[in-house]
């Protein structure tokens, strides 16, 4: 899975937001605000990765246990998938 073409992560007024550009604006109207972890995962998903890849990256980057990493990744993936931001 990876971020669909036409979605950018930007910082707006101190917040990390995902914005659609070009044709993506037809499918996604508005913006999605991400916390620091969500922005980190979004950046990782610019390349084709699996949920297991993301969990591994989370464990290498943050001081968290595997169950927390799995739950956080699963929740994030469900949200961006539901918003149509990833393929």
Secondary structure by P-SEA (a helix, b strand, c coil): ccccccbbbbbcccbbbbbbcccccccccbbbbbcaaaaaaaaaacccccaaaaaaaaaacccccaaaaaaaaaaaaaaaaaacccc
